[in-house]
Amino acid sequence: MTEDAPTDEADGGESGERRAPAVAIVDAETPGNVGTIARSMKNFGFSDLLLVDPPPLSPDGEAYGFAGHAREDVLPNAREVTFEHLVESYHTVGTTAITNENATKHCRFPFVTPAELREDLARVEAPVALVFGREGTGLSNDEIARLDRVCTVPASPEYPVMNLGQAATVVLYELRSLAL
């Protein structure tokens, strides 16, 4: 895995055809969640996986076991990048479950839903990266403050926190029209 600038393919290249957003996972705590997200990416037509400080991903390990057929292309082609690279090279969309009605605990407003995001991203000309945070704590406020947009999946206010793989699956499902 290497850090490269977005390729011509990532921003549409010479054909002018828009490419699906990249999916970035920041500091995943378990290889299984990386594999689960790779599988969801393949399910919905996404292929560009970016990893910031990933756990070890052995072809014989948990990530590849959870990835299904994404172990054949999405995982082996994943690129390791820095958070700095993400914010400098992509139009970034962070994801979070915490959307307090006031700004006392969270630094970014307004939030958009994945359905609203689909409409927004259809107008963005730069390469796009969907940025998912750590399983336990998500993206930090400092990280979120550096991103271009913030998205949250509407869920029950009694328990709005989703598993990382579940949240990514919902977002990718809603944005599938940008990839298929």
MARBA-3410 file (N, C-alpha, C, O; in Angstrom, 1 decimal):
180
0.8,-1.2,0.0,0.0,0.0,0.0,0.9,1.2,0.0,1.9,1.3,0.7 ~ 0.5,2.2,-0.8,1.3,3.4,-0.9,0.4,4.6,-1.0,-0.8,4.5,-1.3 ~ 1.0,5.7,-0.6,0.3,7.0,-0.7,0.5,7.6,-2.0,1.6,8.0,-2.4 ~ -0.5,7.8,-2.8,-0.4,8.4,-4.1,-1.5,9.5,-4.2,-2.5,9.5,-3.4 ~ -1.2,10.5,-5.0,-2.3,11.5,-5.3,-3.4,10.8,-6.0,-3.2,9.7,-6.6
-4.6,11.4,-6.0,-5.7,10.8,-6.7,-5.3,10.7,-8.2,-4.7,11.6,-8.8 ~ -5.6,9.6,-8.8,-5.2,9.3,-10.2,-6.2,10.1,-11.1,-7.2,10.6,-10.6 ~ -5.9,10.1,-12.4,-6.8,10.7,-13.4,-8.1,10.0,-13.3,-9.2,10.6,-13.4 ~ -8.1,8.7,-13.0,-9.3,7.9,-12.8,-10.2,8.5,-11.7,-11.4,8.5,-11.8 ~ -9.5,8.8,-10.6,-10.2,9.3,-9.4,-11.0,10.6,-9.7,-12.1,10.8,-9.1
-10.5,11.4,-10.5,-11.2,12.7,-10.8,-11.9,12.7,-12.1,-12.3,13.8,-12.6 ~ -12.0,11.6,-12.8,-12.7,11.5,-14.0,-11.8,11.4,-15.2,-12.2,10.9,-16.3 ~ -10.5,11.7,-15.1,-9.6,11.6,-16.1,-10.0,12.2,-17.4,-10.8,13.2,-17.4 ~ -9.4,11.8,-18.5,-9.6,12.4,-19.8,-11.0,12.2,-20.3,-11.5,13.0,-21.1 ~ -11.7,11.1,-19.9,-13.0,10.8,-20.5,-14.0,11.7,-19.9,-15.1,11.8,-20.4
-13.7,12.4,-18.8,-14.7,13.3,-18.2,-15.7,12.6,-17.3,-16.6,13.2,-16.8 ~ -15.6,11.3,-17.3,-16.6,10.5,-16.5,-16.2,10.6,-15.0,-15.1,10.4,-14.6 ~ -17.2,10.9,-14.2,-17.0,11.0,-12.8,-16.8,9.7,-12.2,-17.4,8.7,-12.5 ~ -15.8,9.6,-11.3,-15.5,8.4,-10.6,-16.2,8.4,-9.2,-16.4,9.4,-8.6 ~ -16.5,7.2,-8.7,-17.1,7.1,-7.4,-16.2,7.6,-6.3,-15.0,7.6,-6.5
-16.8,8.1,-5.2,-15.9,8.6,-4.1,-15.0,7.5,-3.6,-15.4,6.3,-3.6 ~ -13.9,7.9,-3.1,-13.0,7.0,-2.4,-13.6,6.8,-1.0,-14.4,7.6,-0.5 ~ -13.2,5.7,-0.3,-13.6,5.5,1.1,-12.4,5.4,1.9,-11.5,4.6,1.6 ~ -12.3,6.3,2.9,-11.1,6.3,3.8,-11.6,5.9,5.2,-12.6,6.3,5.7 ~ -10.7,5.0,5.8,-10.9,4.6,7.2,-9.8,5.0,8.0,-8.6,4.7,7.7
-10.1,5.8,9.0,-9.0,6.4,9.9,-8.8,5.5,11.1,-9.7,5.4,11.9 ~ -7.6,5.0,11.2,-7.2,4.3,12.5,-8.1,3.2,12.9,-8.5,3.1,14.1 ~ -8.5,2.3,12.0,-9.4,1.2,12.3,-8.8,0.4,13.4,-7.6,0.1,13.4 ~ -9.6,0.0,14.3,-9.1,-0.8,15.5,-9.0,-2.3,15.2,-8.2,-3.0,15.8 ~ -9.9,-2.8,14.3,-9.9,-4.2,14.0,-9.8,-4.4,12.5,-10.5,-3.7,11.7
-9.1,-5.4,12.0,-9.1,-5.7,10.6,-10.4,-6.2,10.1,-10.7,-5.9,8.9 ~ -11.3,-6.8,10.9,-12.6,-7.2,10.5,-13.4,-6.1,10.0,-14.2,-6.3,9.0 ~ -13.4,-4.9,10.6,-14.2,-3.8,10.1,-13.7,-3.3,8.8,-14.5,-2.9,8.0 ~ -12.4,-3.4,8.6,-11.8,-3.0,7.3,-12.4,-3.9,6.2,-12.8,-3.5,5.1 ~ -12.4,-5.2,6.5,-12.9,-6.2,5.6,-14.4,-6.0,5.3,-14.9,-6.1,4.2
-15.1,-5.7,6.4,-16.6,-5.5,6.2,-16.9,-4.3,5.3,-17.8,-4.4,4.5 ~ -16.1,-3.2,5.5,-16.3,-2.0,4.7,-15.9,-2.3,3.3,-16.6,-1.9,2.4 ~ -14.8,-3.0,3.1,-14.4,-3.4,1.7,-15.5,-4.2,1.0,-15.8,-3.9,-0.2 ~ -16.1,-5.1,1.7,-17.2,-5.9,1.2,-18.4,-5.0,0.8,-19.0,-5.1,-0.3 ~ -18.8,-4.1,1.7,-19.9,-3.1,1.4,-19.5,-2.3,0.2,-20.4,-2.0,-0.7
-18.3,-1.9,0.1,-17.8,-1.1,-1.1,-18.1,-1.8,-2.4,-18.7,-1.3,-3.3 ~ -17.7,-3.1,-2.4,-17.9,-3.9,-3.6,-19.4,-4.1,-3.9,-19.8,-4.0,-5.0 ~ -20.2,-4.3,-2.8,-21.6,-4.5,-3.0,-22.3,-3.3,-3.7,-23.2,-3.4,-4.5 ~ -21.8,-2.1,-3.5,-22.4,-0.9,-4.0,-21.6,-0.1,-5.1,-21.9,1.0,-5.4 ~ -20.6,-0.8,-5.6,-19.8,-0.2,-6.7,-18.7,0.7,-6.4,-18.2,1.3,-7.3
-18.2,0.7,-5.2,-17.1,1.5,-4.8,-15.8,0.7,-4.8,-15.9,-0.5,-4.5 ~ -14.7,1.2,-5.2,-13.5,0.4,-5.2,-12.2,1.0,-4.7,-11.2,0.3,-4.4 ~ -12.2,2.3,-4.4,-11.0,3.0,-4.0,-10.9,3.1,-2.5,-11.6,4.0,-1.9 ~ -10.2,2.2,-1.8,-10.1,2.2,-0.4,-8.8,2.8,0.1,-7.7,2.5,-0.3 ~ -8.9,3.8,1.0,-7.8,4.5,1.5,-7.7,4.3,3.0,-8.8,4.3,3.7
-6.6,3.9,3.5,-6.4,3.6,5.0,-5.4,4.5,5.6,-4.3,4.6,5.2 ~ -5.9,5.1,6.7,-5.0,6.0,7.5,-4.7,5.2,8.8,-5.6,4.8,9.6 ~ -3.4,4.9,9.0,-2.9,4.2,10.2,-3.7,2.9,10.4,-4.3,2.7,11.5 ~ -3.7,2.0,9.4,-4.5,0.8,9.5,-3.9,-0.3,10.4,-2.7,-0.3,10.7 ~ -4.7,-1.2,10.9,-4.1,-2.4,11.6,-3.4,-3.3,10.5,-3.7,-3.1,9.3
-2.6,-4.2,10.9,-2.0,-5.2,9.9,-3.1,-5.9,9.2,-4.1,-6.4,9.8 ~ -3.0,-6.0,7.9,-4.0,-6.7,7.1,-3.4,-7.8,6.3,-2.9,-7.7,5.2 ~ -3.4,-9.0,6.9,-2.8,-10.2,6.3,-3.8,-10.8,5.4,-5.0,-10.9,5.7 ~ -3.3,-11.3,4.2,-4.2,-12.0,3.3,-4.9,-13.3,3.9,-5.9,-13.7,3.4 ~ -4.3,-13.8,5.0,-4.8,-14.9,5.7,-5.6,-14.5,6.9,-6.0,-15.4,7.7
-5.8,-13.2,7.1,-6.4,-12.7,8.4,-7.8,-12.3,8.3,-8.5,-12.6,7.3 ~ -8.3,-11.7,9.3,-9.7,-11.3,9.5,-10.2,-10.4,8.5,-11.4,-10.6,8.0 ~ -9.5,-9.4,8.0,-10.0,-8.5,7.0,-10.4,-9.2,5.8,-11.4,-9.0,5.2 ~ -9.5,-10.0,5.3,-9.7,-10.8,4.1,-10.9,-11.8,4.2,-11.6,-12.0,3.3 ~ -11.0,-12.3,5.4,-12.1,-13.3,5.7,-13.4,-12.6,5.7,-14.4,-13.2,5.3
-13.5,-11.4,6.2,-14.8,-10.6,6.2,-15.1,-10.0,4.9,-16.2,-9.6,4.6 ~ -14.1,-9.8,4.0,-14.3,-9.0,2.8,-15.1,-9.7,1.6,-15.4,-9.1,0.7 ~ -15.3,-11.0,1.7,-16.0,-11.7,0.6,-15.1,-11.5,-0.6,-13.9,-11.6,-0.6 ~ -15.8,-11.3,-1.8,-15.1,-11.1,-3.0,-14.3,-9.8,-3.1,-13.5,-9.7,-4.0 ~ -14.5,-8.9,-2.2,-13.6,-7.7,-2.1,-12.2,-8.0,-1.8,-11.3,-7.2,-2.0
-11.9,-9.2,-1.3,-10.5,-9.7,-1.1,-9.8,-9.8,-2.4,-8.5,-9.9,-2.3 ~ -10.5,-9.9,-3.5,-9.8,-10.1,-4.8,-9.4,-8.8,-5.4,-8.5,-8.8,-6.3 ~ -10.0,-7.6,-5.0,-9.6,-6.4,-5.7,-9.6,-5.2,-4.7,-8.6,-4.5,-4.7 ~ -10.7,-5.0,-4.0,-10.7,-3.8,-3.1,-9.6,-3.8,-2.1,-8.8,-2.8,-2.0 ~ -9.5,-4.9,-1.3,-8.4,-4.9,-0.3,-7.0,-4.9,-0.8,-6.2,-4.1,-0.3
-6.7,-5.8,-1.8,-5.3,-5.7,-2.3,-4.9,-4.4,-2.9,-3.7,-4.1,-3.0 ~ -5.9,-3.7,-3.4,-5.5,-2.4,-4.0,-5.7,-1.2,-3.1,-5.6,0.0,-3.5 ~ -6.0,-1.4,-1.8,-6.1,-0.4,-0.8,-4.8,0.4,-0.8,-3.7,-0.2,-0.9 ~ -4.9,1.7,-0.5,-3.7,2.5,-0.4,-3.6,3.1,1.0,-4.6,3.6,1.5 ~ -2.4,3.1,1.6,-2.2,3.7,2.9,-1.9,5.1,2.7,-0.9,5.4,1.9
-2.6,6.0,3.3,-2.4,7.5,3.2,-2.3,8.1,4.6,-2.7,7.5,5.6 ~ -1.9,9.4,4.6,-2.0,10.1,5.8,-3.3,10.9,5.9,-3.9,11.2,4.8 ~ -3.7,11.3,7.1,-4.8,12.2,7.2,-4.6,13.5,6.4,-5.5,14.1,5.8 ~ -3.4,14.0,6.5,-3.0,15.2,5.8,-3.2,15.1,4.3,-3.7,16.0,3.7 ~ -2.9,13.9,3.8,-3.1,13.7,2.3,-4.6,13.7,2.0,-4.9,14.3,1.0
-5.4,13.2,2.8,-6.8,13.2,2.6,-7.3,14.6,2.5,-8.0,15.0,1.5 ~ -7.0,15.5,3.4,-7.6,16.8,3.4,-7.0,17.7,2.4,-7.6,18.7,1.9 ~ -5.8,17.4,1.9,-5.1,18.2,0.9,-5.5,17.7,-0.5,-5.5,18.5,-1.5 ~ -5.9,16.5,-0.7,-6.1,15.9,-2.1,-7.6,15.6,-2.4,-7.9,15.4,-3.6 ~ -8.4,15.7,-1.5,-9.8,15.3,-1.7,-10.8,16.3,-1.1,-10.5,17.1,-0.2
-12.0,16.3,-1.7,-13.2,17.0,-1.0,-13.6,15.9,0.0,-14.1,14.8,-0.4 ~ -13.5,16.2,1.3,-13.7,15.2,2.3,-15.0,15.3,3.0,-15.5,16.4,3.2 ~ -15.6,14.2,3.2,-16.9,14.1,4.0,-16.7,13.2,5.2,-16.5,12.0,5.0 ~ -16.7,13.7,6.3,-16.6,12.9,7.5,-17.9,12.4,8.0,-19.0,13.0,7.7 ~ -17.9,11.3,8.7,-19.1,10.7,9.3,-19.1,10.7,10.8,-18.0,10.5,11.4
-20.2,11.0,11.4,-20.3,11.0,12.8,-21.7,10.6,13.3,-22.7,10.9,12.6 ~ -21.8,10.0,14.5,-23.1,9.7,15.0,-23.5,10.8,16.0,-24.7,10.9,16.4 ~ -22.6,11.6,16.4,-22.9,12.6,17.5,-23.3,13.9,16.8,-22.5,14.6,16.2 ~ -24.6,14.3,16.9,-25.1,15.5,16.3,-25.8,16.3,17.3,-26.9,16.8,17.0 ~ -25.3,16.5,18.5,-25.9,17.3,19.5,-26.7,18.5,19.0,-26.2,19.1,18.0
-27.8,18.8,19.6,-28.6,19.9,19.1,-27.9,21.3,19.4,-28.4,22.3,18.9 ~ -26.8,21.2,20.2,-26.1,22.5,20.4,-24.6,22.2,20.1,-24.2,21.0,19.9 ~ -23.8,23.2,20.1,-22.4,23.0,19.7,-21.5,22.8,20.9,-20.3,23.0,20.7 ~ -22.0,22.4,22.0,-21.2,22.3,23.2,-20.3,21.1,23.1,-19.2,21.1,23.7 ~ -20.7,20.0,22.4,-19.8,18.8,22.4,-19.3,18.5,21.0,-18.4,17.6,20.9
-19.8,19.2,20.0,-19.3,18.9,18.7,-19.1,20.1,17.9,-19.7,21.2,18.2 ~ -18.1,20.1,17.0,-17.6,21.3,16.4,-18.2,21.7,15.1,-17.9,22.8,14.6 ~ -19.0,20.8,14.4,-19.4,21.1,13.0,-20.9,21.1,12.9,-21.6,20.1,13.2 ~ -21.4,22.1,12.3,-22.8,22.2,11.9,-22.8,22.8,10.5,-21.9,23.6,10.3 ~ -23.7,22.7,9.6,-24.8,21.7,9.8,-24.3,20.3,9.3,-23.3,20.2,8.7
-25.1,19.3,9.7,-24.8,17.9,9.3,-25.8,17.6,8.1,-26.8,18.2,8.1 ~ -25.4,16.7,7.3,-26.3,16.3,6.2,-26.5,14.8,6.4,-25.7,14.1,6.9 ~ -27.6,14.3,5.9,-27.9,12.9,5.8,-27.2,12.3,4.6,-26.9,13.1,3.7 ~ -27.1,11.0,4.5,-26.5,10.4,3.3,-27.3,10.8,2.0,-26.8,11.0,1.0 ~ -28.7,10.8,2.2,-29.5,11.2,1.0,-29.2,12.6,0.6,-29.2,12.9,-0.6
-29.1,13.5,1.5,-28.8,14.9,1.2,-27.4,15.0,0.6,-27.1,15.8,-0.3 ~ -26.5,14.2,1.1,-25.1,14.2,0.7,-25.0,13.8,-0.8,-24.2,14.3,-1.6 ~ -25.8,12.8,-1.2,-25.8,12.3,-2.6,-26.0,13.5,-3.5,-25.3,13.6,-4.5 ~ -27.0,14.4,-3.2,-27.3,15.5,-4.1,-26.1,16.5,-4.1,-25.8,17.0,-5.1 ~ -25.5,16.8,-2.9,-24.4,17.7,-2.8,-23.2,17.2,-3.6,-22.6,17.9,-4.4
-22.9,15.9,-3.5,-21.7,15.4,-4.1,-21.8,15.3,-5.6,-20.8,15.3,-6.4 ~ -23.0,15.2,-6.1,-23.2,15.2,-7.6,-22.7,16.5,-8.2,-22.5,16.5,-9.4 ~ -22.6,17.5,-7.4,-22.1,18.8,-8.0,-20.6,19.1,-7.7,-20.1,20.1,-8.2 ~ -20.0,18.2,-6.9,-18.6,18.4,-6.6,-17.7,17.9,-7.7,-17.9,16.8,-8.2 ~ -16.8,18.8,-8.2,-15.9,18.4,-9.3,-14.6,17.7,-8.8,-14.0,16.9,-9.6
-14.2,18.0,-7.6,-12.9,17.4,-7.1,-13.1,16.0,-6.7,-14.3,15.5,-6.5 ~ -12.0,15.2,-6.6,-12.1,13.8,-6.1,-12.7,13.9,-4.7,-12.4,14.8,-3.9 ~ -13.5,12.9,-4.4,-14.2,12.9,-3.1,-13.8,11.7,-2.2,-13.5,10.6,-2.8 ~ -13.6,11.9,-0.9,-13.3,10.8,0.0,-14.3,10.9,1.1,-14.5,11.9,1.8 ~ -15.0,9.7,1.3,-15.8,9.5,2.5,-15.0,9.0,3.6,-14.3,8.0,3.5
-15.0,9.8,4.7,-14.0,9.5,5.8,-14.7,8.9,7.0,-15.6,9.6,7.6 ~ -14.4,7.7,7.4,-15.0,7.0,8.5,-13.9,6.9,9.6,-12.7,6.7,9.3 ~ -14.3,7.1,10.9,-13.4,7.2,12.0,-13.3,5.8,12.7,-13.7,4.8,12.3 ~ -12.6,5.9,13.9,-12.4,4.8,14.7,-13.6,4.2,15.3,-14.7,4.9,15.5 ~ -13.6,2.9,15.5,-14.8,2.2,16.0,-15.2,2.7,17.4,-16.4,2.9,17.6
-14.3,3.0,18.3,-14.6,3.4,19.6,-15.0,4.8,19.8,-15.9,5.2,20.6 ~ -14.3,5.7,19.1,-14.4,7.2,19.3,-14.8,7.9,18.1,-15.0,9.1,18.2 ~ -14.8,7.3,16.9,-15.0,8.1,15.7,-13.9,9.0,15.3,-12.8,8.9,15.8 ~ -14.2,10.0,14.6,-13.3,11.1,14.2,-13.2,12.1,15.4,-14.3,12.4,16.0 ~ -12.1,12.6,15.6,-11.9,13.6,16.7,-12.5,14.9,16.2,-12.7,15.1,15.0
-12.9,15.8,17.1,-13.3,17.1,16.7,-12.3,17.9,15.9,-12.7,18.6,14.9 ~ -11.0,17.7,16.2,-10.0,18.4,15.4,-10.0,17.8,14.0,-9.8,18.6,13.0 ~ -10.1,16.5,13.8,-10.2,15.9,12.5,-11.4,16.4,11.7,-11.3,16.8,10.6 ~ -12.6,16.4,12.4,-13.8,16.8,11.7,-13.7,18.3,11.3,-14.2,18.6,10.2 ~ -13.1,19.1,12.1,-12.9,20.5,11.8,-12.1,20.7,10.5,-12.3,21.8,9.8
-11.3,19.8,10.1,-10.5,19.9,8.9,-11.2,19.4,7.6,-10.7,19.5,6.5 ~ -12.3,18.8,7.8,-13.0,18.2,6.6,-14.0,19.2,6.0,-14.4,20.2,6.6 ~ -14.4,18.9,4.7,-15.2,19.8,4.0,-16.7,19.7,4.4,-17.4,20.7,4.3 ~ -17.1,18.5,4.8,-18.5,18.3,5.0,-18.7,17.2,6.1,-17.7,16.4,6.2 ~ -19.8,17.2,6.8,-20.0,16.2,7.8,-21.4,15.5,7.5,-22.4,16.2,7.3
-21.4,14.2,7.6,-22.6,13.4,7.3,-22.9,12.6,8.6,-22.0,12.1,9.3 ~ -24.2,12.4,8.8,-24.7,11.5,9.9,-25.8,10.7,9.4,-26.7,11.2,8.6 ~ -25.9,9.4,9.8,-27.0,8.6,9.5,-28.1,8.8,10.5,-27.9,8.6,11.7 ~ -29.3,9.2,10.1,-30.4,9.3,11.0,-30.7,8.0,11.7,-30.9,7.0,11.1 ~ -30.8,8.0,13.0,-31.0,6.8,13.8,-31.8,7.2,15.0,-32.1,8.4,15.3
-32.2,6.2,15.8,-33.0,6.4,17.0,-32.2,7.3,17.9,-31.1,7.1,18.2 ~ -32.9,8.4,18.4,-32.2,9.2,19.4,-31.8,8.5,20.7,-31.0,8.9,21.5 ~ -32.5,7.4,21.0,-32.2,6.6,22.1,-30.9,5.8,22.0,-30.3,5.6,23.0 ~ -30.5,5.5,20.8,-29.3,4.8,20.6,-28.8,5.1,19.1,-29.0,4.2,18.3 ~ -28.2,6.2,18.9,-27.8,6.6,17.5,-26.5,6.1,17.0,-26.2,6.2,15.9
-25.7,5.4,17.9,-24.4,5.0,17.6,-24.4,3.7,16.8,-24.9,2.7,17.4 ~ -23.9,3.6,15.6,-23.9,2.4,14.8,-22.5,1.8,14.8,-21.5,2.5,15.1 ~ -22.4,0.5,14.6,-21.1,-0.2,14.4,-20.5,0.5,13.1,-21.2,0.9,12.2 ~ -19.2,0.6,13.1,-18.5,1.2,11.9,-18.9,0.6,10.6,-19.2,1.3,9.7 ~ -18.9,-0.7,10.5,-19.3,-1.4,9.3,-20.7,-1.1,8.9,-21.0,-1.0,7.7
-21.6,-1.1,9.9,-23.0,-0.8,9.6,-23.2,0.6,9.0,-23.9,0.8,8.1 ~ -22.5,1.6,9.7,-22.6,3.0,9.3,-22.1,3.1,7.8,-22.7,3.8,7.0 ~ -21.0,2.5,7.6,-20.4,2.6,6.2,-21.4,2.0,5.2,-21.5,2.5,4.1 ~ -22.0,0.9,5.5,-22.9,0.2,4.6,-24.1,1.1,4.3,-24.5,1.2,3.1 ~ -24.6,1.7,5.3,-25.8,2.6,5.1,-25.4,3.8,4.2,-26.1,4.1,3.2
-24.3,4.4,4.5,-23.8,5.6,3.7,-23.5,5.1,2.2,-24.0,5.8,1.3 ~ -22.8,4.0,2.1,-22.5,3.6,0.7,-23.8,3.2,-0.1,-23.9,3.4,-1.3 ~ -24.8,2.6,0.6,-26.0,2.3,0.0,-26.7,3.5,-0.5,-27.1,3.6,-1.7 ~ -26.8,4.6,0.3,-27.4,5.8,-0.1,-26.7,6.5,-1.2,-27.3,7.2,-2.0 ~ -25.4,6.3,-1.3,-24.5,7.0,-2.4,-24.3,6.1,-3.6,-23.5,6.5,-4.4
-24.9,4.9,-3.6,-24.6,4.0,-4.7,-24.8,4.6,-6.1,-24.1,4.1,-7.0 ~ -25.7,5.5,-6.2,-25.9,6.1,-7.6,-24.7,6.8,-8.1,-24.6,7.1,-9.3 ~ -23.8,7.2,-7.2,-22.6,7.9,-7.6,-21.5,6.9,-8.0,-20.5,7.3,-8.6 ~ -21.7,5.6,-7.8,-20.8,4.6,-8.1,-21.2,3.6,-9.2,-20.4,3.1,-10.0 ~ -22.5,3.3,-9.3,-23.0,2.3,-10.2,-23.3,3.0,-11.5,-23.8,2.2,-12.5
END
